[in-house]
Amino acid sequence: MGVSLATGAYGSYEEAIGQMTRRKSEFLPNVTMQSHCDLRYTQHFALIEAMRGFWEAEQNSIER
């Protein structure tokens, strides 16, 4: 896409994207699932924090 802009085939990234893509479907959030998704998001990041020490130790053992 950058080459297309540099050579003048398209005047902007927006124009290039518009010519190279077609919108097939639109997906909207399911409002009834918001509280569930919020909880899962919070749990996901809590798990990441809980595992941080483990993954750092694993990386350190590989680097030795």
TORPA-4810 file (N, C-alpha, C, O; in nm, 3 decimals):
<nodes>
NODE_1_0.082_-0.117_0.000_0.000_0.000_0.000_0.088_0.125_0.000_0.057_0.223_-0.068_M
NODE_2_0.198_0.120_0.077_0.288_0.234_0.081_0.346_0.267_-0.056_0.360_0.384_-0.091_G
NODE_3_0.378_0.164_-0.132_0.432_0.185_-0.267_0.326_0.251_-0.356_0.358_0.339_-0.436_V
NODE_4_0.201_0.209_-0.340_0.092_0.270_-0.418_0.080_0.419_-0.389_0.054_0.498_-0.479_S
NODE_5_0.099_0.456_-0.263_0.095_0.597_-0.227_0.217_0.670_-0.283_0.205_0.780_-0.338_L
NODE_6_0.335_0.608_-0.268_0.459_0.672_-0.314_0.459_0.694_-0.465_0.514_0.793_-0.512_A
NODE_7_0.399_0.604_-0.540_0.398_0.617_-0.685_0.280_0.700_-0.735_0.268_0.724_-0.855_T
NODE_8_0.194_0.742_-0.644_0.082_0.827_-0.683_-0.042_0.753_-0.728_-0.137_0.815_-0.777_G
NODE_9_-0.044_0.621_-0.714_-0.161_0.543_-0.754_-0.283_0.581_-0.669_-0.396_0.580_-0.717_A
NODE_10_-0.258_0.615_-0.542_-0.363_0.661_-0.452_-0.316_0.787_-0.384_-0.197_0.805_-0.360_Y
NODE_11_-0.408_0.875_-0.353_-0.374_1.002_-0.291_-0.360_0.997_-0.140_-0.301_1.087_-0.080_G
NODE_12_-0.415_0.893_-0.077_-0.409_0.882_0.068_-0.427_0.736_0.109_-0.471_0.653_0.030_S
NODE_13_-0.391_0.709_0.233_-0.414_0.573_0.284_-0.563_0.541_0.284_-0.603_0.429_0.252_Y
NODE_14_-0.645_0.639_0.319_-0.790_0.616_0.322_-0.841_0.575_0.184_-0.922_0.483_0.171_E
NODE_15_-0.792_0.644_0.080_-0.834_0.610_-0.057_-0.787_0.469_-0.093_-0.862_0.392_-0.151_E
NODE_16_-0.663_0.437_-0.060_-0.609_0.305_-0.091_-0.687_0.196_-0.019_-0.723_0.094_-0.079_A
NODE_17_-0.714_0.216_0.108_-0.791_0.119_0.185_-0.929_0.102_0.124_-0.978_-0.011_0.110_I
NODE_18_-0.992_0.213_0.088_-1.125_0.208_0.027_-1.127_0.129_-0.103_-1.227_0.064_-0.134_G
NODE_19_-1.019_0.135_-0.179_-1.012_0.063_-0.306_-0.973_-0.084_-0.288_-1.005_-0.167_-0.373_Q
NODE_20_-0.905_-0.115_-0.179_-0.852_-0.250_-0.159_-0.939_-0.338_-0.071_-0.912_-0.457_-0.057_M
NODE_21_-1.042_-0.282_-0.011_-1.126_-0.359_0.082_-1.273_-0.340_0.050_-1.313_-0.241_-0.012_T
NODE_22_-1.352_-0.435_0.092_-1.497_-0.427_0.079_-1.559_-0.470_0.211_-1.522_-0.573_0.267_R
NODE_23_-1.653_-0.391_0.261_-1.722_-0.427_0.384_-1.825_-0.533_0.353_-1.916_-0.511_0.273_R
NODE_24_-1.811_-0.647_0.416_-1.904_-0.757_0.395_-2.009_-0.763_0.505_-2.128_-0.778_0.479_K
NODE_25_-1.963_-0.750_0.629_-2.052_-0.760_0.744_-2.016_-0.655_0.847_-1.904_-0.605_0.850_S
NODE_26_-2.110_-0.625_0.931_-2.086_-0.535_1.042_-2.122_-0.609_1.169_-2.229_-0.670_1.178_E
NODE_27_-2.033_-0.605_1.268_-2.056_-0.674_1.393_-2.070_-0.572_1.504_-1.982_-0.487_1.522_F
NODE_28_-2.177_-0.579_1.577_-2.202_-0.489_1.688_-2.197_-0.566_1.819_-2.230_-0.685_1.822_L
NODE_29_-2.155_-0.500_1.928_-2.148_-0.569_2.056_-2.285_-0.615_2.104_-2.386_-0.549_2.079_P
NODE_30_-2.287_-0.727_2.172_-2.409_-0.779_2.233_-2.419_-0.718_2.372_-2.349_-0.761_2.464_N
NODE_31_-2.506_-0.621_2.389_-2.519_-0.546_2.514_-2.553_-0.639_2.630_-2.510_-0.614_2.742_V
NODE_32_-2.628_-0.744_2.606_-2.667_-0.835_2.715_-2.548_-0.913_2.768_-2.556_-0.971_2.877_T
NODE_33_-2.438_-0.918_2.695_-2.318_-0.990_2.739_-2.213_-0.899_2.801_-2.105_-0.946_2.838_M
NODE_34_-2.243_-0.770_2.815_-2.141_-0.676_2.861_-2.086_-0.711_2.998_-1.964_-0.711_3.016_Q
NODE_35_-2.171_-0.741_3.095_-2.120_-0.771_3.230_-2.035_-0.898_3.229_-1.934_-0.905_3.298_S
NODE_36_-2.076_-0.997_3.151_-1.997_-1.120_3.138_-1.860_-1.089_3.078_-1.758_-1.135_3.128_H
NODE_37_-1.859_-1.012_2.970_-1.734_-0.980_2.903_-1.644_-0.894_2.992_-1.522_-0.913_2.993_C
NODE_38_-1.703_-0.801_3.067_-1.624_-0.719_3.160_-1.557_-0.807_3.264_-1.439_-0.787_3.296_D
NODE_39_-1.630_-0.902_3.318_-1.574_-0.993_3.418_-1.462_-1.076_3.357_-1.355_-1.089_3.417_L
NODE_40_-1.484_-1.132_3.239_-1.381_-1.215_3.175_-1.256_-1.133_3.144_-1.144_-1.184_3.158_R
NODE_41_-1.274_-1.008_3.103_-1.161_-0.919_3.076_-1.079_-0.898_3.203_-0.957_-0.906_3.201_Y
NODE_42_-1.148_-0.870_3.313_-1.081_-0.851_3.441_-1.008_-0.978_3.483_-0.894_-0.971_3.529_T
NODE_43_-1.071_-1.092_3.468_-1.009_-1.220_3.504_-0.886_-1.247_3.417_-0.784_-1.295_3.466_Q
NODE_44_-0.897_-1.216_3.289_-0.786_-1.238_3.197_-0.662_-1.161_3.241_-0.552_-1.216_3.245_H
NODE_45_-0.680_-1.034_3.275_-0.565_-0.954_3.316_-0.515_-0.991_3.455_-0.396_-0.976_3.483_F
NODE_46_-0.602_-1.039_3.541_-0.557_-1.089_3.671_-0.471_-1.214_3.651_-0.370_-1.232_3.719_A
NODE_47_-0.511_-1.299_3.558_-0.432_-1.419_3.528_-0.296_-1.382_3.470_-0.195_-1.443_3.506_L
NODE_48_-0.293_-1.284_3.382_-0.166_-1.239_3.326_-0.073_-1.193_3.439_0.045_-1.230_3.441_I
NODE_49_-0.124_-1.114_3.531_-0.043_-1.066_3.643_0.002_-1.182_3.731_0.116_-1.185_3.776_E
NODE_50_-0.087_-1.277_3.756_-0.054_-1.392_3.840_0.056_-1.476_3.776_0.138_-1.535_3.846_A
NODE_51_0.057_-1.483_3.644_0.155_-1.566_3.572_0.285_-1.493_3.540_0.382_-1.555_3.498_M
NODE_52_0.288_-1.361_3.561_0.405_-1.282_3.521_0.535_-1.337_3.581_0.634_-1.353_3.509_R
NODE_53_0.537_-1.365_3.708_0.657_-1.419_3.772_0.699_-1.552_3.712_0.818_-1.577_3.692_G
NODE_54_0.603_-1.637_3.683_0.632_-1.767_3.622_0.700_-1.748_3.487_0.803_-1.810_3.460_F
NODE_55_0.642_-1.664_3.402_0.697_-1.646_3.268_0.834_-1.578_3.271_0.920_-1.609_3.189_W
NODE_56_0.854_-1.485_3.366_0.986_-1.423_3.379_1.089_-1.526_3.422_1.201_-1.526_3.372_E
NODE_57_1.052_-1.613_3.515_1.144_-1.719_3.558_1.175_-1.814_3.444_1.289_-1.856_3.428_A
NODE_58_1.075_-1.849_3.365_1.096_-1.935_3.249_1.193_-1.870_3.150_1.285_-1.936_3.100_E
NODE_59_1.173_-1.742_3.122_1.260_-1.672_3.029_1.403_-1.668_3.081_1.498_-1.688_3.006_Q
NODE_60_1.417_-1.641_3.212_1.551_-1.636_3.272_1.619_-1.772_3.267_1.741_-1.778_3.247_N
NODE_61_1.544_-1.880_3.284_1.607_-2.013_3.280_1.650_-2.049_3.138_1.747_-2.123_3.121_S
NODE_62_1.582_-1.998_3.039_1.619_-2.023_2.900_1.745_-1.944_2.864_1.829_-1.993_2.789_I
NODE_63_1.757_-1.822_2.917_1.869_-1.736_2.884_1.998_-1.780_2.948_2.105_-1.737_2.904_E
NODE_64_1.993_-1.864_3.050_2.116_-1.909_3.118_2.191_-2.007_3.038_2.296_-2.054_3.082_R
</nodes>
